[in-house]
Amino acid sequence: MYRSTDRGWSWEKVNHGLDQLRIGRLAISPRYAADQTILAAGISGGLYKSHNRGEVWHQIHDQDVVITAIHFFSHPEMSEIVMGDNRGRLYHSADLGETWRLYAEVKNSGGITAITSSPRLAAKREVLCGTEKSGIVKITADGSTQVDASRGIPDKSVTSFALSPAYASDATIFATTWFDGVYRTVDDGQTWQKLSDGLKTDPQALAMNLPHFTLVRPSPNFASDHTLFVAGFDGLFQSSDAAQTWSSLEAGTLGRIEGIALSPLYDTDGTIAFSTYRLGAFLSSDRGRTWRSVSQGLGSRLSDVAFSSQYASDHTIFATSTYSFYKSTANGTSWEPIELPSRDWQSFMEGVQRRLFKTSARPSPAVTGDVHLAGVRDAHGLFDALRKGWQGAERQLTMLWYFMTKPWTPHAQEILLSPAFATDQTMYISTGTNRIFRSRDGGHKWSTIWKGRKRQQVVMVISPDFATDRTLFLSTATNGVYKSLDGGDTWQAVRRASKRPYRLGIAISPNYTNDQTVLISNVEGLIKTTDSGKSWEIMDYPYRHEQSPIEAIAMPPTYADDGRILISVRGKGLYQYDREQPTFTPTGRGLIDNNYVLDTIVFSPAFARDNTLYGASQEALLRSTDGARTWQLVATPLYPPTPKALSHQEATPVNQP
């Protein structure tokens, strides 16, 4: 948990008393100025309360109950709260959350996704409850009466409510639904009108089982400016005419950095590139002072970028997207798309199974806030989607297209080049569907060399002496760790699988030929082998037991001399281990102090001389020229200068202690 007292410019951690740090929902008392009360619900269960602005928290509800919606009655004299869970149950508190009683259950509703109450409803002690499957239900305070309040809403999966700030004069309540967008009522839910002109959907939301629309929020000056905002899978939308029409807004986070690559001759040519999820790729030839887009012919949803080992002479850059591999032999000015070999029957049947029988035991971590449960379906995902509003030829055709094509999608992620690429032309791609692809002709033709069980992430590293030892290591969430000694033709298990899926990381020593060292991060923590996988040890690092997974692992080119390891720990910062101090200690403290958590770390090829490395944290690119001790924020097209974040200089130092 973090708190800002300067409009979001700086943040401080306020976790004292929280038994878990995976928080999925916050609710702030309408009388916060007087009672300083906040409620926080854990993603996997439990409810916490602070009555002093988050300084101290205490648990006020069971850990085995997953709270998915919270509503404070707004009358000044009331200390009442209503909340719902992922099983359709409603709880009531009359003492600001200290004690609770179960007072209603909405049958066959899935979860409670949103709760609101207008002044007129509050006077009658009634609330409107949005549900996952049953639309909107009006419930009395004692729970004795439940009335359907979804007239005019065919899409029964509700994701959020918002009360008009001018309710006293316009009597308006807005709602969003999974597929259809925005609805409005002026009679407390008796009838609803759809107002979604201009809102856009993205077929990928169906594939990922996520809602098209998640939140609606009116301007505080709605009575005069008539402005609302809607958050959707396809972006952020704004209306300036009380929801009659909508337009799309560009949001900076759409350009999340996915991959960073440095030219093999970075110390002389200063060339660096990065790929993004929605805005293509960018390249700089002056160490980040200026940038140019290299996205002509590229897909927009990129996952990685890499330079050829002979970039100085062949001008070749590679990139991957969700669907394809791309190759440029013209410094990124043009690209050749190359289809990956994902169209095998095993992939198809796995994809069909995911879409017909999609299940989830807990809320999706990708959807938080007021629609904490909106990413969850019980079963039979496709048929549920049909039942929940997929009317009309356009939607039917869209779903049919996704059903027939997306089970094949490879979800390409990281590019790995053979250290001897100039002569062997060998490269690999890891995927999010438990596949490894290999090319032996510089990326023109691909074959599948690894097919693991189930759909899951797979990460891989290649030996720095690959031309001689032909060694690869890969790690998956549930298949375990494997090694190949023949470039991927055959594999041998070297460690059993972890017990549950988790964020994966992997790194291989630049001196592997001599030290046989590989590092892997998974649900066990940070594990290490120094004998090529024959034995493993679990390394200790700060916060290993506090649900703080490792976001990135990195070993510099100087590892043979200094034994240095860098790990980026979610929510905690950057830590360094080396031979002089063989424990993980904080470094680059300015990063976490300014809320930058690195999920990618890349060293300069000439690190021994220039001490330079780069890191990415969401849309921010950062650089260190002193071996990770201090960092500078590099201005990019994704992260333009702002008064406090950047000046108009080449780079601005991140504050150091």
N, C-alpha and C positions, 0 to 999 in steps of 0.2 A: 504494500500500500504506500502511495506517495501523496504528498500534500503540497500545494503551491499557495503562497499568500501574496504573490505579486503578478497575478493574472496569467500564470503559466510560464513565466520566463525561467524560473528556477524551482526545484523540487527537493523535498526532504522525505526520507523514509519514516513512516509511522506504523510500524508493525508490532509494537509491544503488546503482547497478549494474544496475538493471532496464532492459533495452532497450525494453520496452513497458510501458504502464500498464494495459492491458486484461487484468486477471488474473481467471481463471475458477475457480481452485481453490487452496485452501491445504491442506497436510497438515503436522501438527506431530508431531515425534518423540515416542514414548511415554517416552523418556528425556530429555525437553527440559530438565529441571532440571539435568542433567549435561552434555548435549552441545549445548544451545541451538540445535538444528537445526530448520529449517523449509524446506519445499519449496513453490514457487509455480509453477503452470502458466498459461501465457498462453492466452487464448481462441482465438487464431488459430495457436498453436503455440509451442514452446519450453518449457523447464523450468529454473527457477532455484532456487538453494540459498543459504541463509544459515546459518552456524554460530555467529552471534553475535546472535541475537534480532532479526534483520532489519536490523541496522545497515548491513551490506554484503551485496550479492547477487552471485553469479556464475552464468553459464549452464552447465548440465550436460547438456543434451540438445538435439537438433536443433530448429531453428525450424519445419521443415516437418512435424513430428509433433505432432498435437493430443492432449495427454494428458487423459484423461477420468476416470481413477480411480487412486488412489494408496493403497497399504497398507504400513504398517510392521509387520514381525514384532515382536511385543511381548516376546519373551524377552530378558531383560537382557543376555545374552551375545551377542546377534545384532546385526549391523549391516546386516540385509537389508531390502530394499524391493522390492515388486512393483508395477508400474503397468501400466495398459492405455490404449489409444488409441481413436480414433474409427473405426478399421478392424478392430477385433477382435484386435489384436496385443498380446501381453504381453511386458514387459521385466523383467529381474531385475538387481539390484545387490547385491553382497556387501560394498561399502565405503561404505555410507551415502550412495549416490547419486553418487559421483564417476565411476564407470564403469558402463556398462550393456551387457547382451547381450539380443538378441531370442531368447526361448526357447519361445514357443508362439504359435499363431494359431488362434482359434476361427472356423471357416469359417461363412459365411452368418449371422453373428451381429449385423451392424451394428457398433455400438460396444460397448466394455466400459464399463458404467455404474457398477459398484460392485465392490469386492473386500473380502473379510474372511477371517479365519482364527481359529478357536477354538484354545484351548490344545492340545486333542487333535489338531486338524488340523496345527497348527504343529509339534508333535512329530514328525509324519509328513511334514513339509515339503509340506503341501497347502494350497490356498486355494480358496475359493468365489468364482466370478466371476459377477456379474450382467451380463446382456447386454441389448442393445436389442431383439433379435429371437428369441433362442434360449433364453430363460429363464436358469436357473442351471446353471453347469458347474463340476464339481470338477476341479482340475488339479494334478498333482504338481509339485514344485519344479523338476524337470528338463524339464517340459513334455511328457514322453513319453506321458502318459496323460490323456485327457479323458473324464469320465463325466458324463452328464446327471444333475443333482441337483434336478430340478424336479417331482418326483412330487407331485401334489396342487395344482399351480399351473397353471391353464389360461391365464392371462394371461402371455405369455412376455416382456413388456417390463418388466424389473426396474429400479427407480430407486434403491434404497438398501438397505443392511444396517445392523444394530446388534446388537452382542453384549451379552447381559445382563451387568450388573456382578456378578451373582450366578452366573455361569456355572459356577463350581466346584460349586455345589449344584443348580442347575436345568438346566444343559446347554442353555440356550435361546439361539437366534439369531432375530432378527426381520428381516423383509424387507418392503419396499413395492413394489407394482407400479403400472404406469401407470393401469390402470382399476380394479383390484379392492381396493386398500387394503393391509391388513396381513396377513402370513402369519407363522407361527411353526414352527420346527423344534426338536426336542429330541434329534435324532440326527444332527447335523451335515449336514443336508440330504438325508437318505435319504427322509424324508416331511415334508410341510408341511400345516399346518392354517390355514384362513382365519379371521381374527378381525377382522371389519370392521363389527360391529353398531353402528350409530350414526354411521358415517362418511358424509359427504354429498359428492355430486358436483355439478358445474355444467356444463350442456350447452355453455356458452361455451368451456370448455376444448377441446372437440372442434373448434369453429370456429377457435380460435387454434392448434390443433395442439400443445397443451401437456398435460403429464400431470395427471391428477386428484390424484395423491399423489406427493410428492417425497422426503420424509425421515421417518424414524422415529428418535426419540431417547429412551432410558430415563432415568429419574432416577438420579443417582449412588447414591441410597438405595433402589434398586429392590427389594432383598431385603426391606425392611421396609415401604415405602410402595406398592409394586406400580404405580408411576406411569410412564406413557409419554406422549410427545407425538408427533403426526403433523402435518406441514405439508402442506397440500393447496391446490389451486386455489381451493377454496371457503372457505379459512380455516385456522385452527389448531384441532386437536382434542386432547383429553386423555382418558386412561383411568386410573382409580385401582384397577382390578382385573386388572392384568396383561393388558390388551388384550381382555378378554371383552366390554366395552361401552365406547362412546366418546361424548363430549359435545363440543359446539362451544364454543370460547372466543372472546371478542371481542378483536380485535387492533387497536391504535391505527392502524396503517398502512392499515387498510381505509378510513380516512377521508381518503385523500390529497387535498389541495387541487388542483383542476383549473382554477378560474377565480376571479378577484377583480373586483369592480365597485364603483365609488364613485358615489354620487348626484351628478348634475350640480350640486347645491347643497350638496356635502359640507361646504364651509367654514361653512355656517350650520346645516344639519340633521344633520351628523355621521353620515350613513347609509352603511353599507358592507355588502356581501354577499359570500359566497364559496360556491362549489359544490364538491362532493366526489365521488369515484368510487363510494363505496358507502353513504354516510350522508346523502345528500340535500344540502340547502342551508340556510344559516344567515344571519341578518340582524341587524345591530346599528344602533341609532339614536343611540348615544352614543359613537361612535368606538372601539368594541370593548370598552367596559367590561362590557356585558352583551350576551347573545345570545339569540335565539329561533330555534327550528327553523321553517323555512318549507317543509316537505317534504310537506305533506298534498296528495296528488294528483300528486306528482312521481314520476318514475322515480328509482331509487336511484343508477344509474351516470351521473352528470351529467358534462358536459364544460365548460360555460361558463355564465356568468350575466351579464346586462346590464340597466341601467336605461334606461327611456325618457328622451329628452331633456326631456320635459315631466313628469317623475316627480312634481314637487311638486303638480301639478294632476290628472294622470291616474292616479297611483299604480300605474303599470305596470312590471312586471319580466318579463324574458324568460330562458329557460333552455333548454339543449339536453342531450340524453342520447344514448347510442349509437344509439337507434332513433327518437327523436321530438323535436319542438320544443314548448315549453310557453310559455304566456302567462298572466300574472296581472294583473288590473286591480284587485286588492284587497291591495296591499302584501305579496303572497306568502301570504296566508291561504288562497287557493284558486287552482287552476290549470286551464287548458284545454289538454289535449293535442292537438297538431295533427300529423298524419302528414306526413312529408317525401316528395317525389316520387322515390323510389329504385326504383320498380318498372318499370323499362324492361328490354327484352330484352338489351341490352348488359350491364347490371349483372348480370342473372340468369346469362348465359352465363359471364361472368368468375367469378362466385361458384361455379358448378358446376365450372368448370375448376380453381379453387383447391382444391376439396374432393376431386375425383377424382384430380388429379395434383399434389399438394402436394409440393414439393421444397425442399431446403435444402442449401446447400453447406457450412455451418458451424454450430456449436452456436448455439442461440437465446440471445441475451444476457439474456432474461427468466428463464432457468433457470440458476442457478449452484449452487455448493456441491457436494454429493455426487452430484448428478444433472446435471452440466454438459452432458451430451449428451442428456438425456432429451427435449428439445424438438425433436429431429431425426428425420425420417422420410426414407427413401430416395426413394420414389415411390409413387404409387397410395395416397394417404393413406386414402381411404375403405375400400378393400379390405384394407389393412393393419390398420385398426381392427377390421374384421369378423373377420379372422383372429386377432387378439390378444385375444379374450375377450369380444366383444360378443354374449354369449348371453343369452337371455331376452327375453320380450315387451316388458318395460319399456324395456330398452336399445334394442331394435330400433325401437320407436316413437319414442323420444327422438331417435335418429339420423335417422330418416325425417323428423321434424319439422324438425330443423336443416337437413337437406339441402334440403327444400322451401322453407324460409322465410329462412334466413340469407344465402343469396346476394344477397338484396335489401337487406340491412342497410346504411344510408347511413353509419353511424359519424360522425355530426355532431360537429363540434368547436367552432370559434370563431364567435361572433356578431359581426357588424359592422353598425352602424347608420349610416345616412346622417346627416351633420351637420345636414341640413335635415329630419330625420325628422318633426318636428312638422307639416310641410306636405306632404312627398312620401311619407311612410309607407313608405320604401324601406329594406330590410334584406337582409343576406346571411348565409349560413352556409357555412363551409368544412368539408370532410370529410376523413376518412382514406381515402377510396376515390376520390380524384382527381375530385371533383365540387364545383361551386359552385352553391348554390341562391339564388334571389332571390325576394323578396316585395315587392309594391308596395301592399299593403293592411294593413300593420302586422303581418304574420305569419300571416294566415289562409289564404292561398293561396300556393303556391310553384311555381316553375318551375326547371328545370335550365338554367343558362347556360354551364356549362363541363363538358366530359367529356374528360379527358385520357386518354392511353394508359396502360394497366396500372393496377394498384392501388397507390396511393402517397399519401403525405401531400401536401396542398396548403395553402399559407398565403397570405393576402391582406391588403392594406391599401386604405383608401379615402381619397381626397384630402380635406383639410379644407375645400376650396372646391368640394366635389362638386356642389352645386346649380348651379354655373356651368360647371365644366370636365368633369364626369361621368367623372372619371378613377379607374381602379382598377389596381392591380398585383397579380400573383400569381406565386408561385414554387413549383415542384415539384421533386422529387428528380431525375427523369430527363427531364422535358419542357422544362425551362429556365424562363426568366422571360418573362412576357407582360404587355402593357398594353392596357387598353381605354379609349377616349375617349367611349364612349356608354353607360356604366353597365353594361357586360357583354354587350351585344348582339353585338359583334364584338371580336376580340382580335388583336393583332399581337405577334410574337416580338421581344424586345429583348435577349435574351442566350441563348446556347446552353446546353444542359443540362450539368450536372456529370456526371462519369464514373460515379458510383455513388451509390446512395441514401445519404442522410445526414440528420441532424437539421437541420430547417429553421427559420429565423427571418426576420422581415421587420418593418421599421419605416419610416414615412414622416414627413418633417419636418412639424411643425405650421405651418411657414412655406412649405409646398411651392409655393404660388402664385408666390412670389418666388425661392426657391432651387432648386426642381426636384429636391430631394434625396430619395433612397430608399436604405435600407440593407438588405442581405440577408446572412444567414449560411447557409453550406452547406459542402460538402466542400472548396471552395476557400478557405474562411476567412470573412472579413468583406469584402464587396464593396460599393462605393458608386457611385452615379451622382449627378451634380449638373446633368444636362441632360435629365432625364426619360427616361433609358434609352438615349440615343444612344451614350453611352460609359460605361465602368465602370473603376474602379480597385480593386485589392486593398489593403485597409488592413492595416498591420502592427499586431499586438497581441501581448502576452506569451503565450508557449507556443503560438503558431500552428502550429509545426512539431512539437509534442510530443503529438499525438493527444489534445488537450484541446479538444473542440468548445465552441462558444458555446451556452449554455442559454437565454439571453434577451437581447434587444436593447431598449433604450428610449431615447426622445428626449423631454425634458420640454417642457411648453408654452412655456418660455422659450428654446427653441433658437435663435430668431431673434436673440436678444441675446447669449447666451453660447456657442452652438455645442456644448452639452454632449451627450455620448453616454455611456450606461452599457451595459456588457456584463457578463454573468455567465458565467464560464468554468468548465467542469466541473472540479472538484477543485482549482481555483486561487483562486477568489474573485471579487470584484466589482472592475471597473476603470472609470475615468472618463477621458474625453477632452473637452477644451474649447479655446476659442480662446486662452486664456491659457497653456495647456500642451498643445500639439497632439500629445501622445503619450499612450497609455493608461497610467495610473498607478493603483496600488491605492487603493481607498477602502473604508470600512466593514470594516477588517481583522478586527474582532471576529466577522464572519460566518464566514469560513473557519476562523478559529481555533477556533470552536465547531461546525464541521462543518455549517454552513448554506450550501447552494449554491442561489441563487435561480433558479427556472425560470419565474417570472412576476413582472413589475414593472409597477406601475400608479401613475401620478402623480395627485395631487390636482388637480382642475380649477382650484383657486386656488393652484397651486404657486408662482407669482410672489410671493404674499404669505405663505403658510404653510410653504413649503419641505417639504411633507409628501409622502411616497410610501410605498407598501406593497409588500411582496414575499412570495412563498410559497416554502417549501422543504419538499417532501413535506407532512407534516401540520402544519407550523409556519407561523404567520402572523407577519410582522415588520413594524415600522413605523419610519420615520425622519422626524424633524421638522427636520433640519438639512441637507437636500439630499443624503442618502445617506452622510454622513460617519460617523454613529453610528446604531445600530439598537436597537430594543427588541422583546422577544418579547411578543406579545400573547396573553393567555390566551383560549383558545377551548374549545368543547366537545370538540374533537379533541385538544387539548393541555392537559390539566388540570395544575394546579400540582404540582410534585414538589420535594423538598428542595433539589435543586441547580439544576433547570431554571427554576423559577418560584417566586416568593413569592405571597401572596394579594393582591398589589397589582394595579392596572390593567395594568401592564406592567413587565417586568424588563429592565434594560439588558443587552444582549449585551456581554460583556467587551471593553473597548477597550485598545489598547496605551497 
